[in-house]
Amino acid sequence: MLINWNSRELHLKIVYCGPALSGKTTNLEFIHGNTASQKKSELISLKTQGDRTLFFDFMQMELEKISGLTPKIHLYTVPGQPFYETTRKLVLRGADGVVFVADSSRLSLGANIEAWNDMFEHLSSLELLCPQFPVVVQFNKQDLTTKLPSKILSRQMSLNGYPTTKAVALQGQGVFDTLKVVLNGVLQNIQKELVSPVPTTRE
């Protein structure tokens, strides 16, 4: 959380994680395409020739005021390919909440587990993990005939009770539901922090 007291803005960061091609970019593209123009920034996306996210996607959303402050929600994705580990850690720095986009395909189970464990290693090293830190798991690609049941995915990934949603991001199904769940967690934490005598400030 960063607060700009001059502009009365509250800057919050949510990062979409998950294995390569699980639908992280698709989530942001749908959110951006279905958010009023006056409430969003340009969607910045850096990709490889293979249309995979190379560094990150980024957009900003504006919500209704909280305690006199205007929330600016910064949405990022991280690259899912294993060799971009350093980039993932850099993007996760300062996150207020994360969405893990899992690929529900049976063939992607191993990649989901690897990316899930990788995310938690980075969150731990960045000292972000605490019982209140919002983590939401989206089971994407629910339209696949080869999908694994959500209960099996939850058990195999050891989700430990984290909230989950189901989605078909290409069709927009479940995309805003997922965002709402993680935003609720983030905003609940922020409302508690705003009563702190020493808020974080950005000039």
C-alpha positions, -999 to +999 in steps of 0.1 A: +000+000+000+012+034-009-005+067-001-001+100-019-015+125+005-011+154-019-035+138-044-054+118-018-047+086-037-044+051-023-022+029-045-028-009-042-011-037-061-026-070-072-005-096-090-018-124-112+005-155-110+003-189-125+020-212-150+026-201-186-005-198-208-029-204-178-049-173-187-033-145-166-031-121-196-066-131-207-080-121-173-064-086-175-075-081-211-111-089-202-110-066-172-096-038-192-120-043-221-150-042-197-140-013-175-152+022-182-126+043-200-126+070-173-118+043-146-088+027-162-054+034-177-039+020-209-031-017-208+006-022-212+017-056-224+052-068-233+052-101-252+075-125-271+069-134-307+051-165-295+025-142-278+036-152-243+040-126-216+077-117-214+077-094-184+043-083-173+010-068-182-001-037-163-033-016-159-047+007-133-083+009-121-100+035-100-126+026-073-149+046-050-132+065-022-121+049+011-117+072+041-114+102+018-088+084-004-093+074-040-081+038-045-059+032-076-057-006-082-026-016-101-030-050-118+000-069-129+008-104-144+040-122-140+056-145-167+048-181-161+079-196-178+103-211-152+133-192-165+117-158-156+120-165-118+138-132-111+112-112-130+084-128-111+100-119-078+105-083-088+069-079-099+056-095-067+075-070-046+051-047-027+020-068-037-011-063-015-028-095-028-023-122-055-045-142-078-031-176-088-046-186-122-045-224-124-048-242-158-075-268-151-062-292-179-050-325-166-017-320-185-010-288-166-011-303-131+026-304-127+031-269-140+004-256-116+021-272-086+055-259-097+042-223-102+022-224-069+053-234-049+074-209-067+050-181-059+050-190-022+088-191-021+089-156-035+061-143-012+080-157+018+114-143+008+097-109+003+081-112+038+046-108+024+032-140+038+009-136+068-025-151+077-043-120+064-024-117+030-051-122+003-044-152-020-072-163-044-070-193-067-088-192-100-095-226-117-094-214-153-103-232-185-134-249-170-147-254-205-120-280-213-132-316-216-098-326-202-102-305-170-094-319-136-122-316-110-116-287-087-114-309-056-086-329-071-067-297-081-072-283-046-059-315-030-029-320-054-019-283-050-023-283-012-043-251-013-049-251+025-082-235+025-074-205+002-106-192-015-111-205-051-132-194-081-140-211-114-135-193-147-135-195-185-114-163-190-116-164-228-154-159-224-151-136-194-168-161-171-156-158-135-130-130-143-147-102-123-158-127-096-122-135-090-112-099-090-140-091-065-128-118-041-092-106-040-102-070-038-124-076-009-095-092+010-071-064+001-096-036+010-104-053+044-067-052+052-063-016+040-092-004+061-075-019+092-041-003+082-056+031+077-062+034+114-024+029+119-006+060+132+022+056+106+008+051+071+031+044+041+035+075+020+047+082-016+057+117-025 
